[in-house]
Amino acid sequence: MSQIATKKRIGAEAVEEKGWLGAHKWLLLRRISQLSILALFLLGPLAGIWIVKGNLNYSYTLGVLPLTDPYVALQSLVAGHVPETLGLVGFAIVLLFYFLVGGRVYCSWVCPINMVTDAAGWLRDRLGIKGASSLSAKTRYWILGMTFIGSAVTGMVLWELINPVSMLHRGLIFGIGTAWMVVLAIFLFDLFVMSRGWCGRLCPVGAFYSLIGRWSPVRISANKRSACNDCMDCFEVCPEPQVIRPALKGEGKGVGPVILAPNCTNCGRCIDVCSKDVFTYGLRFNNPASTEKSGT
């Protein structure tokens, strides 16, 4: 059977057991979240309805709630620019939020570029594109460090020169232009060069938020890991598949079912595609240690 046909079966068991909606629940909720946030930012400049002013770097909601991207704020600080009081308040609010729910939640539930890279991944699977260039997942942390060093040296928020999220916003407001070329380049990179390459290997924003969420209480847990039938669907759909194995397979005594890896995006796709309902959302504290070695 062809590679394309094999790929199409991912999640088929879950659809049979839970129905199509049940097997796509968290994916649909993520898309609603991403599109709703994007729409709120676009309503002002496109329709004159100013519920939210600004963008994901800094916004002011209903004239009351300031929100500041901590990554941008810290670059501003090392560049020698201290944010105003509202900016610092927004910094604290966002920092606390992502610490509690998991930093990489930004990547899967907020960032609009995630929809672009997911689309590239979907098309890559349908076309049966195999093979890819290889980069270490640590590359994004090196890029993260360089953006701070570069900001300190140049006195500018360096990431904003190429930030694809900001460029996507500008492209949607002002139409086709250079901004769209960056977004297209990311799509083509993930499609032809490296599967999950942008989010999983290069994006410093994801690297930064993984550091914020390292000790976040909200986690995905493989509570029913003994029911796992090794279908591998969770590994296929996970944007960071390396985070699954320690919790799912135990890998020895004392390893609990909670996914503790900071690069887990809490996207919920493993929950969706599992026909055995192995995974669920939970808390890092509810992590009973395994008393025996996993047999698989």
Residue, then its C-alpha position, 0 to 999 in steps of 0.5 A: m500500500s502506498q505511503i499516501a494511503t498509509k498516512k491517510r489512516i492516521g486517526a482513523e481508529a479514533v474517528e471510528e470510536k469517537g466520531w469525526l468531531g470527537a477525534h478533532k475536538w481539540l484541533l477545532l477548538r485551537r483553530i477557533s482560538q487562533l482565528s478569533i484572536l486574529a480577528l480581534f486584531l484585524l477588526g480595528p484596522l479593517a472594520g473600525i471596531w476597536i475591541v483590541k488595539g495593537n498586535l501580539n507584541y503589545s495590545y490594549t483590550l477594551g481600554v483596560l487590559p494591557l498585554t505585552d509579549p515577554y520575549v519582545a519586552l526583554q529584547s527591548l530591555v537589552a536594547g536599552h529601551v525600558p517599557e512604560t508602566l502599562g507595558l510592564v503590567g502587560f508583561a507581568i500578566v502574560l508571563l503569569f498566564y503562560f507560566l500557569v497554562g504552559g508556555r508553548v500554548y502560545c504556539s498551538w493556541v495563539c500563534p497564527i503561523n501555526m496554521v500555516t505550518d500545520a497546512a504545510g504538514w498536512l499537504r506534505d503528508r498528502l503528497g507523500i513527501k519523504g526525507a528532509s534536511s536535519l537540524s538539531a532542536k537546540t538550533r532554536y535556542w541558539i537563535l533565541g540567544m542571538t536575538f538578545i545579543g543582536s538587540a543589545v548590540t544594535g539597540m533594536v528589537l531585532w526579532e521584529l525585523i523578520n517576525p513572521v507573525s507581525m508580517l502576517h498581520r501587516g499582509l492581511i491589513f495592507g495586502i500582498g507584499t514583502a510580508w507575505m513572502v516571509v510567510l510563504a517561505i515558511f510554508l514552503f520550508d516546512l513543505f519541501v525542506m523539513s517537516r515541522g522545521w520552522c516551529g520545531r527547529l528554528c522559531p526562537v519564540g517557541a524556544f522562549y515560551s518553552l523556558i517560561g512553561r518549564w514548570s507549568p502546572v497544566r500538562i497532558s497526561a497519559n493516564k491510561r497508558s496501559a491501554c496503548n495499542d502502539c498505533m503510533d498515531c499520537f507520534e505522527v500528529c504531535p508537533e514535538p513527538q520526542v516529548i511523548r515517549p517518557a510519559l507513555k512508555g514509562e522507560g523504567k521505574g519511577v516515571g509517571p504518566v505526565i508529559l513534563a517536557p517543556n516543549c509540549t505545546n498542550c495542543g491536544r492532538c494526541i488526545d484527539v487521535c487516540s482511540k483508547d483515550v490514553f491521554t487527557y489534560g491534567l496537572r503536573f502534580n498528579n503524576p504517580a510514579s510507575t512501579e514497573k517497567s513498561g513492556t513496550 
